[in-house]
């Protein structure tokens, strides 16, 4: 019996056992794809991953658009530090910390929201996040028993009354007399709540930063973060460009950073207008004559022009009067002869062109080719 018939018979047998309720079908949602589905994803991604030689911004956009878990399985450990945009991270953190002007507190209710959403804050931190002096607002909220002032980690903090039991049970903070009974009831995971809120309101952070914030040892913070990572609430990796070592980031915050970095990368590769291209090309070819325009001189200038037009077929009669002379201010034929004689520039003949004899077209190119190391011959 052929292999195809064997598979068909096995499939009929399996479906028959399902119909006779000898096999139970259970739906399971897994965090990663099954081995069968992973192989299909590998084939799909591998077909387009290395397609073409695209610029850096396009490669970053392509990598950010892929699933990070699948990308890591394809290429090994892939850190987002090389993909995330530093400006995007800084702007997102300002927004999360309510430091942008439109998110600052404008009254007592705004201060109460700050303490409830961001956690305990010092006087200076509250002033940074308020449009006016928050002192009178804090006094009003304290009189209403909606906020309280506590001390830990060598600082005095203002905290929302809802955090009373968290601060007491997680950090050992003594509570002032008069806290309502409803806010001193024990909670299931007070330290986990504080660390998770810190992650939700910050960009990528280190274990040491959380420990310094709450006056805790790194081992204690590490165990809490690992527990949150097991629940998929935070993610470990290397995220912030220019930083070193492992970091943590809230899963939702990381998704936001990926989306915004992807948008920024796509914006970088958007085509410019024809007017912008028209302004760029003359200066890039060193043809500008206005103030601030780049200019080329001497042997180095001729070599730079030859490298820029390497591999482009040009009529030999047009090379000096139309290409080199307008770009190199003090050009003379002796410069081209010198670079050719010492081997820094070589010439290759091109095919016959219409109305011209064979050999009247040539290809200037630097030697060694542009992708190799530059020559060491002194000029």
N, C-alpha and C positions, 0 to 999 in steps of 0.2 A: 504494500500500500504506500502511495506517495506521501511526502511530508504534508502537502496541502490537505489531502483527505484525512490524515491523522489529526491535524489541527481542527478541521471541520467537525470530525466526530467528537473530539474532546470538548469543543464549544457546545455542541448539542447536548452532550452529557452534563456539562456544567449548568446550562440553562434548565435542563430537565430536573436536576437536583434542586435548583432554586424554586422551580414551580412546585415540586413536591415538599417544599419547606425542609429539606434535608440540609440546606446551607442557608445561613442567615446573612443578609446584606446589611452592613452597618456603615453609615456615613460618618466620616471622620475628617475634621478640618485640621491640617497639619501646618506648622509654621513655614515649612519649606516644601518644595515640589517633590513628588515621588521619584524614585530612580528612573522610571519609564518616562515621566514628564520632563525630568531634568535632561535626559538625553535629547529629547525633541527641542528643548530650549537651547541646548548647546549647539545643535545643528543650525537653528535659526539665527542665533546671535553670531556664531562663527562665520556665517555666510556674509555678514555685513560689517563685522567689527574692524577688519583691516582693509576695507574697501577704499582704495584711493589714498593719496598722500595729502591729507587735509591739514589746514593750519591748526595751531595750538588751540585757539578758541573753539574751533569746530570739534576737535577731539575731546575737549573738556565737556562741551555740550552733549556729545554722543555718550560719553562715559556717565554723565550725570543722569541721562535719560534711561539708562539701564538699571535693572535691579541690582543693588549693591551685593546681595548675597550671591547671586548668579555670577556677577562679575568677579567676585573673589574666588569662586570655584574655578572659573575659567583661567584667570591670570595669577592665582595665588592671592596673598594678602594685599588688598587694595585699600589704601588710606585716603580718606576724603580731604586730607590736608592739601593735596595737590590739586583738588578739584573745586573746593568751596572758595567763594570769593571773600576776601578779607573785609572789604567795604560792606558787603551784605551782612556779614556777621556783626560788625560794629553797629550798623543801623538797626538790625533786629534786636540787639541787646539794649540799645537806647529805648526802643519801643517797649520791650518787655519790662524794663525798669522804670517806665513812665517818666523818662528824662527828656522826651521831645516836648516842645511847647504845648502842643494840642492835647497832651495827655497829663499835664500837671494838675494838681489839686487847686481848685478855685475857692473852696469854702470848707467848712467843718465836715460836711458829708464826704467831700473828696478826700480829706485826710483819713477819715474812717475807712473809706474804700482802699486807700493805699495800704494801710496797716493790715487789712483783711486779705488783700490779694498778694502783697509782697512779703508779709511777715514783719517781725519787729524791725524798726528803723531808729537810727540815732537822730538827734536834733539836726545835725548838719545834713544828713541824708534827707530828712523831711523838707528842709529849706530848699534843697536842690530840686525837689519834686513839687514845689508849691509856687504859685504865682505871687504870693505875699507871705509875710511873716506868719508861720503856723502857730506861734505861741498862744495867741488868744483862742484859736480854734481848739488846740489841745487842752487848754484849761476848761473850755466849755464841755468838751467830750469827757474829760476826766470827772467833772462834776456830775455828769449824767451816768457815770460808771460804764462808759462804753470803751474806754481805753485805760490802760494802767502802765506805770513805769516800773521797770525791773532792771536788775543788774546781773550780767554774766559776761564771760570772756573779757573782763577788764573794761567794759563799757556800760553806759546807761542807755536803755532802749525803751522806746514807746511801743506797746503791743496792743493789738485788739483784745477785748475782753474774751473773745471766743478762743484765744490761744492760751488762756490761763492754765488749764490742765496739761496741755502739751508741754509748755515751758517747765512746769513743775515736775512732771514725770520723766521728761526726756533729758532735761538739763539740770534738774535739782534746784530750780529757781524758787525761792520762798515767795509766796503770794501775800500781798497786803491784806489787811483785815477789811472785810466788807464785800469780797467778791461773791456775787450771787451763787447759790448752790448749783444752779443748772450748769455753770461753767467750771465747776471743779470736779465733775464726775470723771472717773478714769476712762481713758480711750484705749482702743485695741493696740495701736501702733503709733504712739506720739512722736518718736524720733523719725520714723519712716515718713510721717506726714510733713515734718519740718524739712527734711532733706528733699522729698519729692517736690514740695513747693519751691524750694531753692532752685531745683533743676528746671521747673516750669517757667521761672522768671529770669533765667540767665541763659546766655549762650553756652558754648563748650566751657567746662570748668574742670579743675583738678580736685583730687581728694583733699590735698592740703588746703585749698581755698575754702572748702566746706568746713574742715576742721577748725581753721582759724576763725571762721564766721561764728561758729557755735561753741568754741572753746572745747573741742573734743579731740581725742587722739585719732590719728589716721586709720588705725586698725578698726576702730569702732565705726568710723564713717565708711570704710571700705566694705565692711560686712553688710551695712545697710544698703549701700549702692548695689552690691552684688545681688541682694535679695530683690531690689527693685528691677534689676536687669533680668532676673529670672521671670519676673512678671511682665516683661516687655515694656516697662515704663521708662527706662533709661537705656542708653546704648553706650558701650565702651569703644574707644578707638582713638584715632588721631585726626582732629578736625580743624583746629585753628592754624592757618598758614603762618609760618615763622616760629611757632612754638615747638617745644620738644616734650617727649614723654607721652604717656597715655592720658586720655581725657575722658570725661563723661558728658553726655548731653541727653536732655529729655527727648523721647522718641518723636513727639509731635513737633518740638522745636527743630529737631534735625530735619524732619520732612519739610518744614517751612524754609529752612536754609538751603536745602537741595533745590526746591522749586525756584527760589529767588536767584540762586547762583546759576541755575539753568537759564532763567530768563535773561540774566546779565550776560551770560556767555553767548546766547543767541543774538542779543542786541549788538555784541561786538562784531559779529560776522554779517550783520545786515549790510547790503550794498549801499554805498554813499550816493549822493546826487551827482549828476553830471557836472554841475558847477564846482562841487568839491573836488571831483576827479580832475577837472580842468585846472584848478589851482595847484593840485598836488604834482601832476606829471612834469611841468616845466622845472619845478624846483628839484624833484627827484632826479631828473636828467641833467641837473646843473646848468640849465639854460636861462634861469632867471637873471635879471639885471637890476632889479630894484634893491633898495636897502634891506639888508638881512638875508639876501639870497646867497645860497651856498656857491662857492667858486672852487675850481680846481686849478692847480698849477704844477708845472714841472713833470718829472718822470712819474711821480706818484699819481698825479692826475691822469696821465695817459693810461697807467696800469689800472686805475679805478674804472675808467671808461671801458677799457677792454674787458674787465671782469663783468661789468654791468651788461654788456651786449654780447657776452660769450655765447657762441652757438647760433647767432642770428646771421643768416645769409645776407650779405650786403654787396652791392656793386663796388668793385675796387676803386673805381674812379670817384665815388661819392664818399669814401671813408674819411679822407683827410679834410676836404673842404666843408662837408656837410655834417660830419659826425664828431671828429676830434677837435677841429678848430673852434666851433661854437662852444664846446664844453670846457676846453682847457685854455685859459686866458693867454698864456705865453707859449702856445704850441708851436713846435717846429718839427719838420720831418726827421731831424736827427734824433729826436726823442724816441720815435717809433722804431727807428733803425737800431738804436741802442738796446731797447727792450727785446727786440727780435733776435739780435745777435747774441745776447747773453742767455737766451732760452726762456725768458719769463713769458713771452707771448709766442705762440705757434699759429700757423695758418693752415687751413684745410680748404681745398677746392670744393666748390659747390657745382650743382648740375647746370647744364646750359639753360639760359633764360631766353625769352622771346626777344628777338631783335638784337641779341648780344652773342658774342662768340663764347665758346667754351673757355672756362678759366677766367672770365672777366668778373665772376662773382667769387667771393671768398668768405670764410667764416672765421672771424677773430675769436680766440678763446684763450683764457689764461691757462698756464701750465705750471704746476699740476692742475687738474680739474678743480672747480670750485669746492667740491666736497672733501678734498684732501687737504693736507697741511700746506700753508703758503710757502713759497720758495724762500730760501735763506740767502740768496745772492744779494749782496749789498748793491745799492744803487748810487 
